[in-house]
Structures are given as structure tokens and as C-alpha cells.
Amino acid sequence: MRAIWKGAVSFGLVNVPVRLYSATENHDVQFRQVHRTDGGRIKYQRVCSIDGEKVSYDDIAKGFETESGDMVVLTDEDLADLPISTTKEIAVDRFVPVEQIDPLLLDKSYYLEPDKSAVKPYVLLREALEQTDRVALVTVSLRTRMTVGLLRVRGDVIVLQTLLWPDEVRAAEFGVLDDDDTKVKKAETEMAHMLVESLAGDYEPDAYTDDYEEAVKAVVEAKLKGGEVKPVAEAAESQGEVIDLLAALQQSVDRAKKARGEAV
């Protein structure tokens, strides 16, 4: 793992220098879009939806689309005065009971590794969190944006979990659940309890596997063993553009001839 951020946790007058590491990684199967006949990767161009012209990176700006569908174009000058933060501090605001944090608010997770000179205050904070059964609400600046997060303990490590903003959690408004006429019989409730007890157990992570990922890898491995591999030669960018241009010109000539009644 590589550290993605370096700073310090501050609580009271105590500062704990730490490094931040992503605690999770995505193992989803990644596919490429390719040409079926030769395996060449499909390339996409940046084209303006209004005039159909190709757009260079220098001419691309940020746009904010309003609810009515209008577009507000923002320049670098417009964004220069936005409130950003470059502080390297994870500031503890308060310590709150674990049960007060709605799991829906939890976003990304990071491991905190202390500097060698700060192991003792790190362990002190870790034990304080464990023994009081609380989490630390913090503010931290990641990628220039200030966000709210919490510190909790996982094993011997302190974990930073960023939180979603309250308005990012949707309200579950299902009118069908407002029906007061729904009555659950006592016998049905008892049967449901029996079902729960019959399936009761402990969570064992190793008991669950990603069958889809394993199946895809098995298919790929079988094709590799069978020699079904397409060596792909990278075409030069300029060559691809010439081919596209020639094809477009040929189509234009053919259409012009067809319009004049000439043989194509």
C-alpha cells in the first residue's frame, strides 16, 4: 500500500503524525471495449454536441447544468475564489457514542499509520476510543475539499471513515408502508421468529465469494489455454485519423455520385 496523504490527528493539545492509506480496493472485473474482429481497443473522441466539432483539452471547461436544462459555463477565474483547504490536520471535534452514527452516512475508509515517534499517543487515542465505546467526529481536508469523518478502531488500527453530508442520504418515502390496515397475526410473528432462529449464526466473511469474478477468470483462462488470444498492434494516432478522414471523404464522394445518378 502507498500512503495517499500525510498529516496529523489533533485532539486537545495532542498531535499524532499519521499517514493515510486506502483501506479497500475494487476487485470488480474490468472489461475493455474492443473491435470484435481484431481485438483493437475502441477509442472515443471529444466532440461538441452542438456543432459536431472535435474539442481540444484547452477548450474544455466545467459546466453546471440547472434543473431547467440550461448550462452555466465556469472558468478557472470563477473557481479560483472557491473555499478550499490544504490543511494537513485531522481535527477531532468531539467524541460521540457509536450508535449515534447512521451506517448509511459512512463513505470511504482509510487506515491511519502513526509515525514511529508518535506510537504512544496513537495507542492512547486507540484505547480511549475502545474503552469508551465512542468514535471521534473529525474534519479533514482531502483533495482540497473539507469533509466530515469519524475515527474508529479496527483491530489494532485506527480507521478514518469519511461521512456523506446529511442531504446526500435519500429519504425512504414509500406510501405503501403508511397503510394502517396491515395487521400481522401473532402466529405469523412467532413463525417469523422461528425462521430467524433457524438461520441464526455468525458472520464469516470467507463463506462468501464473488462467483461472477471467478467464473469470468475461468472463461479467460480457458481461452488463453486454447490459444484464443488476439495480439493487438497499437496504431499511431495520426494514422487512425487519416483512415477516418479518407473513409469520410470516400463516403462523401459516393453520396455526391449517387445524387447525380452516377454509378458508385
Backbone hydrogen bonds, N-H to C=O, Kabsch-Sander energy under -0.5 kcal/mol:
donor,donor_aa,acceptor,acceptor_aa,energy
4,I,20,L,-2.8
5,W,20,L,-0.8
7,G,18,V,-2.2
8,A,88,K,-1.2
9,V,16,V,-2.6
10,S,90,I,-2.5
11,F,14,V,-2.2
14,V,11,F,-1.9
16,V,9,V,-3.0
18,V,7,G,-2.2
19,R,113,E,-2.2
20,L,5,W,-2.9
21,Y,111,Y,-2.1
23,A,109,S,-2.2
24,T,109,S,-0.5
27,H,25,E,-0.5
31,F,29,V,-0.5
34,V,32,R,-0.6
35,H,40,G,-3.0
39,G,35,H,-2.7
42,I,33,Q,-2.7
47,V,45,Q,-0.9
48,C,53,E,-2.9
52,G,48,C,-1.5
55,V,46,R,-3.0
59,D,56,S,-1.2
60,I,57,Y,-1.6
62,K,74,L,-1.1
64,F,72,V,-2.8
65,E,63,G,-0.6
66,T,70,D,-2.9
69,G,66,T,-1.7
72,V,64,F,-2.5
73,V,71,M,-0.6
74,L,62,K,-3.2
79,L,75,T,-1.5
80,A,76,D,-1.0
81,D,77,E,-0.5
82,L,79,L,-1.4
84,I,82,L,-0.7
85,S,144,T,-2.2
90,I,8,A,-3.3
91,A,89,E,-0.8
91,A,139,T,-2.0
92,V,10,S,-2.6
92,V,90,I,-0.6
93,D,137,L,-3.4
94,R,137,L,-1.1
96,V,94,R,-0.5
96,V,135,V,-2.6
98,V,133,D,-1.3
100,Q,97,P,-1.6
101,I,98,V,-1.9
102,D,100,Q,-0.7
105,L,102,D,-2.4
106,L,103,P,-1.3
107,D,162,T,-2.8
110,Y,160,L,-2.5
111,Y,21,Y,-2.6
112,L,158,I,-2.2
113,E,19,R,-2.6
113,E,111,Y,-0.6
115,D,17,P,-2.1
118,A,115,D,-1.9
119,V,116,K,-0.8
122,Y,118,A,-1.6
123,V,119,V,-2.8
124,L,120,K,-2.3
125,L,121,P,-2.2
126,R,122,Y,-2.5
127,E,123,V,-2.8
128,A,124,L,-2.0
129,L,125,L,-2.2
130,E,126,R,-2.2
131,Q,127,E,-2.9
132,T,128,A,-1.5
133,D,129,L,-0.8
133,D,130,E,-0.5
134,R,129,L,-1.5
135,V,96,V,-2.7
136,A,151,L,-2.0
137,L,94,R,-2.9
137,L,135,V,-0.6
138,V,149,G,-2.7
139,T,91,A,-1.7
140,V,147,T,-2.4
142,L,140,V,-0.7
142,L,145,R,-2.2
145,R,142,L,-1.5
146,M,144,T,-0.5
147,T,140,V,-2.7
149,G,138,V,-2.5
150,L,161,Q,-2.0
151,L,136,A,-2.1
152,R,159,V,-2.2
154,R,157,V,-3.1
157,V,154,R,-1.9
158,I,112,L,-0.6
159,V,152,R,-3.5
160,L,110,Y,-2.8
161,Q,150,L,-2.6
161,Q,159,V,-0.6
162,T,108,K,-2.2
162,T,160,L,-0.5
163,L,148,V,-3.0
164,L,105,L,-3.1
168,E,165,W,-2.6
169,V,166,P,-1.4
170,R,168,E,-0.6
173,E,171,A,-1.3
174,F,172,A,-0.8
175,G,173,E,-0.6
177,L,174,F,-1.8
178,D,175,G,-1.9
179,D,176,V,-0.9
180,D,178,D,-0.7
182,T,179,D,-1.0
183,K,181,D,-0.6
185,K,183,K,-0.6
189,T,185,K,-2.1
190,E,186,K,-2.5
191,M,187,A,-2.1
192,A,188,E,-2.2
193,H,189,T,-2.1
194,M,190,E,-2.0
195,L,191,M,-2.0
196,V,192,A,-2.2
197,E,193,H,-2.4
198,S,194,M,-2.1
199,L,195,L,-1.3
200,A,197,E,-0.9
204,E,202,D,-0.6
207,A,204,E,-2.2
208,Y,205,P,-1.7
211,D,209,T,-1.4
214,E,210,D,-2.0
215,A,211,D,-2.3
216,V,212,Y,-2.5
217,K,213,E,-2.3
218,A,214,E,-1.9
219,V,215,A,-2.0
220,V,216,V,-2.4
221,E,217,K,-2.6
222,A,218,A,-2.1
223,K,219,V,-2.0
224,L,220,V,-2.3
225,K,221,E,-2.5
226,G,222,A,-1.8
227,G,224,L,-1.3
228,E,223,K,-2.7
229,V,227,G,-1.9
233,A,231,P,-0.6
234,E,232,V,-0.5
235,A,233,A,-0.5
240,G,236,A,-1.9
241,E,237,E,-1.8
242,V,238,S,-2.0
243,I,239,Q,-2.3
244,D,240,G,-2.2
245,L,241,E,-2.3
246,L,242,V,-2.9
247,A,243,I,-2.5
248,A,244,D,-2.2
249,L,245,L,-2.6
250,Q,246,L,-2.6
251,Q,247,A,-2.2
252,S,248,A,-2.0
253,V,249,L,-2.4
254,D,250,Q,-2.6
255,R,251,Q,-2.4
256,A,252,S,-2.2
257,K,253,V,-2.5
258,K,254,D,-2.3
259,A,255,R,-2.4
260,R,256,A,-1.3
261,G,258,K,-1.0
262,E,257,K,-2.8
